[in-house]
Structure formats: structure tokens, C-alpha cells
Amino acid sequence: MAAVNGKSRSQEDALARRGTLGCGLKGLRNRNKALKKKDAPSQDTSARTILGQSSDLPIRARFAPSPTGYLHLGSLRTALFNNLAASASKGGSFILRIEDTDQSRLVADAEERLIKDLEWAGLSWDEGPDRGGPYGPYRQSERLGIYRDRVQQLVDDGHAYRCFCSSEQLEAQKRKLHDQGKPTVYPGTCRSVDAAESDRRAAEGEPHVVRFKSDTFGRPKFRDAIYGSFQKKDQEEDFILLKSDGFPTYHLANVVDDHLMKITHVIRGEEWLISTPKHLALYEAFGWQPPTFAHLGLLVNGDGSKLSKRNASVNISKYQDEGVFPMALLAWLANLGSSFKSGAKTPRTVADVADALTFKFTRGGIKLNLEKLEYFHNKYRDALLAHPIPELADREAALIDTHLVQPMLRQLEDITKGCGTQQDSVVLSPGWEADLQLVPALTSDGPTKTAYLQRILASRQGGYQSPSSLIRQHPYLFWRVPAKQYKASLSATPPPDRRILDALDLVIGNGDEKAWRGDGVQVVRSILDTLQGEHIDQVVVHNALRLVGAGGEHIVLIPHGNHIALWHVLILDLYLEPSSQTELFSDTVHEVREFNGSADHDVPDIVRMSLDPDFADIRTSRSRTRPGRRGRRATLAGYHLELRFAQRSVIIV
């Protein structure tokens, strides 16, 4: 073996390994880890596991509502998880099937409403009663012949029999069993009726049902994809397959349809877990392979009690009326009993929800967390406004208009007509109680109004909870500042420096359209350029501009985080002619000048208290910069005032 620098190749390799892995016990552990990693089989990370099956295999799932009522929150959640499982699998299909076998309880418009509500939520299906498919009909009332044939097959094979017991006889049998201390299940009375007699009585039109011989198949045991191994303790009774009116029961129709429609996964509420052994027995009797069963935990109240269908929170119409975004509702429902992957982006489509979902489910009751819905609503709204997606532009523009802009316009019109009185939970501050005049952008035609509000909403980027709170906190964006507000502000603070107002007058008078384009930064730069050599602090300039544009120094914060910035007051030019823009601001400047000369500048008690050096939470300092101080400073007569609490600074002037 050749030597290199006096060492053999094997020595070199040993030293290299020793340097990488370490020596002694540590080195041995590292070596074992390295060997395990080396010998571990490579895993294909492209495929996911969905309810025990690789996503590379197709999942055919179905949502099968009964039109005995309207779509509620739990039903929509079940439909969603079926849709997501199919969407997340390669070549999967989602089927809508109407289970209308309970004819006595049908609601006339329920099916139509079900379909409309599913479409409103953004769910679509590949096969269904409204679009057909290879395994139709998709309405059970149109499949009665199929069920009769399958029931006859079970009778012929000895797995089912006709029962001619009247309701009176059945009730008497139950009382007798109860008195004997036995379970009040059907005792199998008509099992003894031979085939010939059964055929004759049926042919003569004697009312009867068809029952399944349950004891033949014992107590079926299965593994649920969510709940794990399950087996009932007691033997099933001889349950009914076909009712006396010729309609099948849920158990028969469900099994027959799922098999003939090639359903691979039955995803439904956990209330059906107890019935699954019946269905497995039927699959065995027919000689069919059962699908994968996955039973979802049920939605419950915050205290864990059962969620009643009479509870307003379960009605889909509640969320429609409240303007909840459908996609936000779906994202919330997907997180009730399951969760999104870490770092998942705000979903904009159902496909996004399918990609984000872990498909790991919680067992038992799922508490209805309405606060989380608000979170998803706000996240979706902010993504919608801040990050448009070209291929979704038309649909999302319509959502912005119907869910944000139009409700906001209605609120603004109502408040304006009511002169600031309480409207829809919007209570304006005292200075805005009367004489409200909409800004010019909101008195022009529809497209201008819409564009203006969209710009304001988008500029917030998550900094407000609702359009109502935006109106309440920042009224200057929607109405011209009332004289009462100016007077209140000027009586509480020193008057603005006339040089600043003169500079603003000059910039407005120049008529430079470029200065009014964009986000308003150029306007402020022009004003600062005009004031060069005057030695006026920029903060003082900003305060004066906030007074002019918003009615008070404290109303608009200097650009910071998610707060409304001063520039948002200066964007009206995007929707107005420059002349209208300058006229609006010129009038405002003149109003400030008027009150500057006539207002009573007595300091209110609250401000006087704040200036008291003995006031514990206030400290004053000469106008100079001190490193490490949090927050921005506002200058008032050469002093900085800061109110400190919870390790944060809030400027009070």
C-alpha cells in the first residue's frame, strides 16, 4: 500500500473518520448514527398519507346529505373533508349524492338550498344530481329498482327475510321483553315463516318489511382511520333493510350506493361509528370489499355540551349574513378537528386548503372556536387586499366588493345621514358628531367610490379588525374634518406654526400634479423643502399636517407598523382631479387658520394633569435625543411628553 507523507492510505482514512466522528464513546455513537443513516432506505417525500392511503392512489369520496333540512356547519365540515381528501389524492373524485329516502320528512326547497350553499362555500363536485356521472342516478329516490334487486338477492341467498309484524305486534313484543328484563330488540318472530308462505303473503299485498339476518355475521370488527380498532359489545338485531313503502333504509342504500359508485373512503360524523358494524355485515353478505371508514369528531359547544341544530352558530346563513369570506370559513372548519402544516400560507382556494391540511384528526368532541374564525377571516381579507393573484382576480374582486366595499358604503351613507349617531356599532368620537360631509372621492360615481375604499382597505395590511373599526378609528378618511373637531384640537394644543401652513398653502398653490401622485410622500418632501432654513423639527411639521388632514395631532400616527400613516390622508388625488384635491386641502388650511386666530387655548384638565411633575407616569425632558428611549417624541412648547406602560411608549400629544 502506498504511503503518503509517511502514512498509509488506511491510516489517512482512519484519521479522517476520527476527525469527523470523534473519539471514544462519542465517536462510537456518531459512527452508529452515520451507519443507520447510510443504511436507511430512501423515502419518497412526494407522496402523502391520507387516512391510511398514499396520495398517489385515487380517493373517491362522497357527501350524501338528506334534504330533510338545510345545510349546517357540521354538514359543511363533513363535505369539506371529503372534498379535500379527494382533491389531495392523485386522480381523486368528489361525489354529491342526495339521500332522500325519508320521504315523510323532506323539506321542499332543501335540495336546492343545499346545492346553493355548497357552491357559495366554494365546493365543487365531479359527479352529482345536477351534473350526472357514470354511476348515476345520484338521487336515491331514483334508484328504488336497484335497492329492490339487491334486497331480493339477500333474500334468495338466505341473508334476509320478510317481516309481516304489525306496529302493534312489535310494540307488544317490546313490552314483553322489557317486563322480562331482556333487551327490547326484535326477537326474529318472522324468521320461522317459510319461503313459500312469505312469497305468497307478499304477492297478496300484505304489508311487510325486509330484515337482515344479523347473527350470521357475528360482531364485525374493523379499524377506523381515525378512531382505530372498533367492535360493538352486543350482537346486532335483525335490522330493517327495506321499508313497507318500498324505500330502503339508510343502512341498505348507503352500502349499495357506496359500492356501486366505487367509493373508496367513507368520511362521516362519529355518530355513524356505531352503525358501521351493520354496514360491514352487509358488505360481507354481498361479497363486496368494504371501503376505508373515517369517522370525524362532532362539533360541540365551548363547554363541551352537544351542539344543537337550533343553535344559531350552526346555520350557514348566519355566516353568509355576517359577510364571512367563504374561504375563511372553510379554512376555519378544516382546523376544527385537524390542522394545517407548520408555515402554511393563508389559503386562497380549496386546493390550497388541501395542500395545507395535515390529515391528522382529533378524536371526540371538537369545540366550536368562533375567535379562530375571526382570525382566519382577517388573514384571508388581508391576503386578498395585499397580494392579488391574477388568475383569481375576477372572483376575488367580486368578493372584495360584496364583503367589504358595499357594506362599508352602506355604513358610511347611514352614518352621514344620521350625522354621526350610532349606526351598526360604529360610534364616532365627540368631534365628529354632526355636520358630516363625505370626502369628494365618496361623493363621485360608483367606480371612484369603490376604488377609493379598496385602496384604503388594502393600505391597512391587517391593522384593523373590521371595516366598522376602521371607520370609528379613522373618520378623516371618509369625511371632511368638522369645524367642531378643529376647534377641540386647537383648544387643547398650541396653534400650529404659521410657516408650516404657509408652506402647505404654497405646495397646494403650485399645482404640481406629480406631488400628489403615489402615496403622498412627495407632498411632504415638497413641504419640507419649502421649509428649509426655517429650523423646524420634522415631527412638528408632521403634527401640523396631521392637524390639517385628520383634525388632530394624535389622530394619525407617523408611519409605523400597521398603523394608518399620514400619507393615507393624501391619496385622494388618485380618485380626484388635481383641482379638486387642492381645493379640498386649501379649504382645510383656511379652516385651521380661522380657528388658529379665534380658538380658546385654555389647557384642558386632562392635559394639565399630565403636565404636573408630580404625576407618577409622566416624565418631561428638554428637547434632545436620548439613546435607548422607545417610541417617537412629539414636541410641545419645547418638552417631550411620554406615557409609559407595559414597556411601551404612547405619545399623548
Summary of the structure (lengths in Angstrom):
residues: 653
radius of gyration: 36.4
end to end distance: 84.6
largest distance: 114.3
contacts: 1868
relative contact order: 0.06
helix: 49%
strand: 12%
